[in-house]
Amino acid sequence: MADLTIYNSVNKMLGELKLLTRSLNTEKTYLKGLNSFVVMMKIENLDTLIEELKKNSKDPDEVYKEYVLKLASSEVAPKTVGAWSASVKKLFVANGIDLKRAVPIKIYNIHEDVLPAKEDLKKIISDCGLRTKAIILFLSSSGLRVGELRELKLGDIDMNSNPVKITIRGATAKERKSRITFISKEAKEVLQSFLDKRKSKGETISPETFLMTTTAGVKMSYQNLQFILNNAFKKVSKKEGKRYKLHAHSLRKFFKTQMISAGVPGPIVDRLVGHSRYLASEYELYTEDQLKDWYLKGMDNLNI
């Protein structure tokens, strides 16, 4: 992928994304979208294109529409069409170019969503290493995103709390909003064993130590975490197209489904997993004790 940050127009867009509290993964997705835009539309210089659009030398609506149609006609997944189209629209808007005509884009799933059964997860964790087991139980009992797990430090985890409290710092959350969630007693026991094993091998543990590291003690990459989870899911999941039906995000869905089925209100679960809800920040102000009490009511349902 070409380095598009050489263009002022792209840097303006990235600057606005940071103001909108978007995550690093969103930034990468937008850059992939702009890269496809450059390739498909055979654009030599994005800054030059922006200037031409501002001077009305080209119709921005027609340029955008042509790109969306080309993208939709390719083998790109529907959700990717939506995300990459949004990146071009964001590039235009960030540089003072408004689109006057909407281009309807229908987003639908080409893969069937599958919720992991407890039997499947039990089979996986009974036949995997301690680190993989810790990752799966941590995600399935907290509702964290993989990217959020990657950024966790031991200082973000209160092992003395009941249940164990996890603080997701705003700088590392997808929407740049801090929140708290918890992990189950089952996950705590495995996590403690995982940390004890690292200490026994001579690793220095401190509040600044990242929770998930490589065997060399280096902060684990997002791709590495995904690779570990995908390898674990291969044991019980069928492949559909280019990917398996079970994937990392399935654990987040597992958490939400299990908590709601245990009677925990949807707004509480949304707050724990970090889902934005309309007017939630103004009207749904839960205390830490309230979140803790509701989590404890649903915790047994998370046990694998």
Secondary structure, 3 states (H helix, E strand, C coil): CCCHHHCHHHHHHHHHHHHCCCCHHHHHHHHHHHHHHHHHCCCCCHHHHHHHHHCCCCCHHHHHHHHHHHHHHCCCCHHHHHHHHHHHHHHHHHCCCCCCCCCCCCCCCCCCCCCCCHHHHHHHHCCCCHHHHHHHHHHHHHCCCHHHHHHCEHHHEECCCCCEEEEECCCCCCCCCCEEEEECHHHHHHHHHHHHHHHHCCCCCCCCCECCECCCCCECCHHHHHHHHHHHHCCCCCEECCEECCCHHHHHHHHHHHHHHCCCCHHHHHHHHCCCCCCHHHHCCCCHHHHHHHHHHHHHHHCC
